[in-house]
Amino acid sequence: MRVTSKGQVTIPIEIRHRLGIDEESEVEFEVVGNVVQLRKVTAKGGRGRRVVNGLLATNYAGPSTEQLMALTRAEP
């Protein structure tokens, strides 16, 4: 299988059917040693959940929401 200049490959139809992947499906890749694993993302453990979990785990030291809102409401 050849990789395009954009880094794209075609998932064989047999694999798409077996995993239930269609044109609106999301997939994720994981590197395990020298192997790349492809899996279909389910609604419960999808990309959005990973993004939210990553944001929740971040230590934010900037202004609070209340402070930011006060800045937007300040008189010029």
C-alpha positions in Angstrom: 0.0 0.0 0.0 1.4 3.4 -0.9 1.2 6.6 1.2 0.2 9.7 -0.7 2.1 13.0 -0.5 -0.6 14.1 2.0 0.1 11.1 4.2 -3.1 9.3 3.3 -3.7 5.6 2.7 -6.8 3.8 1.7 -8.2 1.4 4.3 -9.1 -1.8 2.5 -12.8 -2.5 2.1 -12.7 -5.7 4.0 -11.3 -4.0 7.1 -13.8 -1.1 6.8 -16.7 -3.6 6.7 -15.3 -5.6 9.5 -14.9 -2.6 11.8 -18.0 -0.8 10.6 -16.0 2.2 9.3 -17.8 4.5 6.8 -17.1 7.9 5.5 -18.3 9.7 8.7 -16.5 7.4 11.1 -13.6 8.6 13.2 -10.5 6.4 13.7 -7.5 6.7 15.9 -3.9 5.4 15.6 -1.7 4.1 18.3 2.0 3.2 17.9 2.9 0.0 19.8 6.6 -0.7 19.2 7.1 -0.9 15.4 3.3 -1.4 14.8 0.6 1.1 14.1 -2.8 0.1 15.3 -6.0 1.5 13.8 -9.2 1.4 15.7 -12.7 2.9 15.2 -13.5 5.5 17.8 -16.7 4.8 19.7 -19.0 7.6 20.9 -18.1 7.0 24.6 -14.3 7.0 24.2 -13.8 9.2 21.2 -11.5 12.1 20.4 -13.7 14.6 22.1 -13.4 12.7 25.4 -9.6 12.6 25.1 -9.5 16.3 24.4 -11.6 17.1 27.4 -9.6 14.8 29.6 -6.4 16.5 28.4 -7.8 19.9 29.2 -9.0 18.9 32.6 -5.5 17.5 33.4 -3.9 20.9 32.5 -2.8 23.3 35.2 -4.0 26.7 34.1 -2.4 29.6 35.8 -4.1 32.4 33.8 -7.0 34.7 34.8 -10.3 33.1 35.9 -13.4 33.2 33.9 -14.8 36.0 36.1 -11.6 38.1 35.6 -11.8 37.6 31.8 -15.5 38.6 31.7 -14.7 41.7 33.8 -12.1 42.7 31.3 -14.6 42.4 28.4 -17.1 44.5 30.3 -14.7 47.3 31.4 -15.4 50.8 30.3 -12.9 52.2 27.8 
